[in-house]
Amino acid sequence: MQFPAIQEGDSQYLIHSYARFPAALVKGKNATAWDADGKRYIDFTAGIGVNSLGYSDPQWVQAVSGQAAQIQHLSNLYYSPVTIRAAELLCHAAGMECVFFGNSGAEANECAIKVARKYGTDKYGDQHCQIVTLNNSFHGRTVTTLAATGQPGFHQHFLPFTGGFVYADANMKSVGKTVTENTCAVLVELVQGEGGVVPLDKDFVQQLAQFCEKKDILLMVDEVQTGIGRTGSFFCYQQYGIHPDVVSAAKGLGGGLPVGACLVDRRCADVLGPGDHGSTFGGNPVVCAGVAAVVSRVEKQPFLLEVQKKGAYLRSRLQKMDNIQSVRGLGMMLGAKPVKGQPGAIAAACVQAGLLVLTAKDVLRFLPPLTITKEELDEGLAILEKVLQQQ
C-alpha cells in the first residue's frame, strides 16, 4: 500500500488524536527503519523510548514468538511461570520486593496512586490520601494521571479531574509548604521528560527522601521514561542514591509490547490484597516473555556501561554543534535546545532528511534504542547537523 492510501485510511478510520509526521514505517532493524515507499530512516526515538533493544532484536523476537506458540494468554486466576520469571528478574534488578503488571505507564501510575492512598488511609484514616507531585511533571493521560500531572496545559477539556493532588516546585521549601497532615505520598520524575528533559537536582532528591522517611510519607518515583537502562543505570533512582517505596515503569520494559509495572518495597508489599486491583491483560505471558528478554539483557553491567558511553558520545557530539545552544538530560535521554528554529519544525525537517527525533517543550528530545550502533549514531547526527544548518 502506498503512502497516500495509508494516510487516507488513517484519516478515515482512526480518531484524530495524533499529529503525525508524513512517514509510514513498515520494518526496521536496530535503529534503522524503512517506510512503505522504501525510504530509510535513522531512529533516535525508539517509539518514544519503547524499543529499548531496537527493531526486531533476534533474541527478543525468539522469546516472544516462542511464547506465543505455547500459550498467548491466561486469566490472572491461574499461575503463569513466565510472568513469575519476568517479575523475579525485574524485582532483582530494581532491588524491590514485588510487582504488579499492567499495560501502560498510566496504569502503572494509577496502581502506585492506589497503593499510596490505601497505605495512608489504612494507617492514618480516610483523610490521609493527598499526593504531592511536582510542577512541570507528566504522569499519564487517564483522568487521574492527568490530575497528577503538574502542567496546567493538561488540565482542560475533561473536567472534573480526580481530586487529592497538589503541586510543588522542585525544592524542599516548596515541598515543605505543600505537604499537609493528610499527605500520603510524593510522586516525582527524576528527569521530567515531557516537561523538557529536565533532571532534578540530586541534593533535592536526597533531602526529599529523608523528609519522606521522617514523615512516613511514601516516596514514589515515576520511571516510565527514565527506567530500564535509559539513563545509564537500570533505574534512574539508582544514580540518585535513594531507595523509593514505589516505582512505576513501562515504555522500554517490554521491548515494544504494551506493559506497565508498579514495583513496591517491603513495607508496601501487602498493601493491596485480592480484589483491590486488577488488569485483564496485566502479566500477559507473551508480553512477559518480552519483559524477561529485555531485563535479562539490560540489567547487566557491561550493557549499562555501553549505554553510558553512547550517551556521553551523543551528548558530546550535540554540544559541539554550532546550532545547539545547550544539552540536558542523563544517559541516552537527552534534550538539545537549538540556537534558532522551532523544535517541531526542525523535527519535521529531520523526517524529510531521514532522521526521526522527538520534541519536548523548547528542546529536541533524543531517546535512541539502547542498542544503537556508533555508525547509526554518526549517520543520524550528520543528518541532524545538516538540518540545523539550514534553519
Stockholm file with secondary structure:
# STOCKHOLM 1.0

chainA/1-391         MQFPAIQEGDSQYLIHSYARFPAALVKGKNATAWDADGKRYIDFTAGIGVNSLGYSDPQWVQAVSGQAAQIQHLSNLYYSPVTIRAAELLCHAAGMECVFFGNSGAEANECAIKVARKYGTDKYGDQHCQIVTLNNSFHGRTVTTLAATGQPGFHQHFLPFTGGFVYADANMKSVGKTVTENTCAVLVELVQGEGGVVPLDKDFVQQLAQFCEKKDILLMVDEVQTGIGRTGSFFCYQQYGIHPDVVSAAKGLGGGLPVGACLVDRRCADVLGPGDHGSTFGGNPVVCAGVAAVVSRVEKQPFLLEVQKKGAYLRSRLQKMDNIQSVRGLGMMLGAKPVKGQPGAIAAACVQAGLLVLTAKDVLRFLPPLTITKEELDEGLAILEKVLQQQ
#=GR chainA/1-391 SS CCHHHHHHHHHHHSCSCCCCCSCCEEEEEBTEEEETTCCEEEESSHHHHTCTTCBTCHHHHHHHHHHHTTCSCCCTTSCCHHHHHHHHHHHHHHTCSEEEEESSHHHHHHHHHHHHHHHHHHHHCTTCCEEEEEBTCCCCSSHHHHHHCBCGGGSSSSCSCCSCEEEECSSHHHHHHHCCTTEEEEEECSEETTTTSEECCHHHHHHHHHHHHHHTCEEEEECTTTTTTTTSSSSGGGGTTCCCSEEEECGGGGSSSCCEEEEECGGGTTSSCTTSCCCTTTTCHHHHHHHHHHHHHHTSHHHHHHHHHHHHHHHHHHHTCTTEEEEEEETTEEEEEESSSCHHHHHHHHHHHTEECEEETTEEEECCCTTCCHHHHHHHHHHHHHHHHTC
#=GC SS_cons         CCHHHHHHHHHHHSCSCCCCCSCCEEEEEBTEEEETTCCEEEESSHHHHTCTTCBTCHHHHHHHHHHHTTCSCCCTTSCCHHHHHHHHHHHHHHTCSEEEEESSHHHHHHHHHHHHHHHHHHHHCTTCCEEEEEBTCCCCSSHHHHHHCBCGGGSSSSCSCCSCEEEECSSHHHHHHHCCTTEEEEEECSEETTTTSEECCHHHHHHHHHHHHHHTCEEEEECTTTTTTTTSSSSGGGGTTCCCSEEEECGGGGSSSCCEEEEECGGGTTSSCTTSCCCTTTTCHHHHHHHHHHHHHHTSHHHHHHHHHHHHHHHHHHHTCTTEEEEEEETTEEEEEESSSCHHHHHHHHHHHTEECEEETTEEEECCCTTCCHHHHHHHHHHHHHHHHTC
//
